[in-house]
Amino acid sequence: MAQHDTGEHADAGSALERNMPAPGTAVERSDAFVNPGLPPHRLRVTDIDPKKNKQAERRVYTLFYVSIIGSVLAVAAYAAIPIDTEGAAYVRITTALLGSAIALGLLGIGIGAIYWAKSLMRGDEIIEMRHPTRGTDETRARAVEIFELGNEESGFGRRALIRNSLIGALIATPIPAIILFRDLGPAGNPAAALEVTMWDSGTRLTRDPTGTPILASEVTLGSVYHVIPEGLLESEHKLEEKAKAAVLLMRLKPEDLNELPERTDWSYQGIVAYSKICTHVGCPVALYEQQTHHLLCPCHQSTFDVKDHCKVIFGPASRPLPQLPIAVDAEGYLVAQSGFLEPVGPSYWERS
Amino acid sequence: MSRTTSTTAKRGNSGRRHPLASVALILVGLITTGGAYAMFTSTAAAETTAVTQTMIEEGEKLFASNCATCHGLDVQGTEAGPSLYGVGAASVDFQVGTGRMPLAASGPQAEQKPVQFTQDQTDAMAAYVASLAPGPAIPSDEYLQGDGDATLGAELFRINCAMCHNVAGAGGALTEGKYAPSLDGVEPVHVYEAMVTGPQNMPVFNDLNISPQEKADIITYLKYLEDNPSPGGFDLGSLGPVSEGLFVWIFGLGAIVAVTVWIAAKSN
């Protein structure tokens, strides 16, 4: 490094020198780093004082004995404390004892070994040079010879038709795998599964987790219901469907709602239903504040204002929560007027 | 009683109370002390929450001297506080019984603080407010024993409560300085009342949404959490990845750095 620097300095006035950046931005080279070499060797107390040496030796084997004791204790703790099934807290003491004893076993070996190396093993600094990686000229010439002989004997370079057909065959072999594995993916357009939820015209709103339908009269002012669509519990893919169809039902004072003219019949006497799936990355948005009418997502603090069709008033979500149009059927139960009119949940590539 | 008197006397100077409030309070103090004495001496059966006309009258006086500044002399509400028509006895028992009311200071939400009234006084105010308009009543003892189905209670808690109160009931933050409080050590009656009345920004979970038996199950689950320590050792407040991550960053990485420094340091 130092040599290289002086070499550049030598040709002052050359093209290199003239093209160098203005002083101030140029790299200062006058105080180039000089290899200081190894610091003078300093003897350790264990090298000088035989008493200290003996003491260090005692410490090392004590640590190894401690390790043995730890391992034995771990087995003893496992055997002594029976695992019964009286509540979840019974594992507390077993776990704590096993963990401490095994830690003692491992740390005893580790700390002992390091202490041994630091205090008793040879302590002076040495330099071990790297081996050159290049082979000798004879080895290299012999390798070329072997390759040439192989080429000559097999005729790989000479018989072009055989060689090219082999390359073609090798390229073709993975094709069946690509075709077969590709078919393991979702059939058709995966976006279609995201666009549709279980909600449909006339689907009753039911309580999560019991699945009992909800009368409009049961939703008192300030109430919040966690809602799943009717029939979800019997559905084949219950969790997948719930992850898309979960809905939050709230009742506000009708005069508090600032509804768009085209959406006034989507609510019923101040009862509104919104998708519970955050439009940011899909967490369940369910932290409802009944006085401020804010809905907070616990993951990234996106805040939606239920008064204004769940528009985003804070946080990273970019779209309001989709509203489920609701109505009341002849028996007084809350039903969906239709499915969601836009895909629920976070954005995806094919979303229009 | 003496505590309320001194508080009122201090506030009287600030002009926020009615000039006659101190006089009224002294009167009420005398009457309630006398009344309480009479109640204690007469019969032990007075514990039961049978509402009597005396209680209502007593509650009205307590209300006038302690609550009317914000809630209005006729419970109609003012700019400083909401109307209490129809909030029910449960609401009064929760707000006063947990010390949230009377309000210490206006802020994002009413803080829990040492309770300012005796249970008898709270009951009297609850009876008074309940006598004006129907509302949720103080729950019956059978739902507060914590002897329901903890498993079902846990499921209901996860669906309806855990998003704000944390799955272990440790509480959590809401918007603009509001928060859901920890449920550790909260009286079952107050848990029940909070669900029925929806205090402050908590939504209402009426008996048609979560039935009284299901509320009892939720209380059972909370009691189970209080009675059973975390099986994994220190739960670090059950606050999840934030406190656990911080712990690992400070103590886990700290230990690794310390060991690394020790390995690399020269022996003396």
Interface residues (C-beta under 8 A of the other chain):
Chain A: R42 R44 V45 T46 G87 A88 A89 Y90 V91 R92 T95 A96 I114 K118 S119 G123 R207 D208 P209 L215 E218 V219 T220 L221 G222 S223 V224 Y225 H226 M250 P284 A286 L287 Y288 E289 Q290 Q291 T292 H294 L296 P298 Q301 T303 F314
Chain B: E155 L156 I159 N160 M163 C164 G172 L174 T175 E176 K178 A180 G198 Q200 N201 M202 P203 V204 F205 N206 L208 N209 N228 P229 S230 P231 G232 G233 W262 I263 K266 S267 N268
